[in-house]
Amino acid sequence: MPVDQPANKYPVQVGFSASTRKFPHAVDRNRVKRLTRECWRLQKQELYDALSGQSKQLALFFIYTDKKIAPYATLHHKISVILKKLEKEVVAQ
């Protein structure tokens, strides 16, 4: 979701979620969120660079919907696909 007025110095605000219904144990929910946050941390710079020339800010929220915990490599790839789509959207605006 684009935000017109930057609320802080960071160009993107991000949230992560995993369903209690699909992961009844907090350990599993925390692992999923930890893995997705790490994937985001390692790849966020490309999106930051695309937003650097603009005075816009994005608010993102990742919701993990699978019933099993995916391997790190799969999550890393999926986050990169999402970020590439977002970069195209940002550049097109």
Order of alpha helices (4+ residues) and beta strands (2+ residues): beta-beta-alpha-beta-alpha
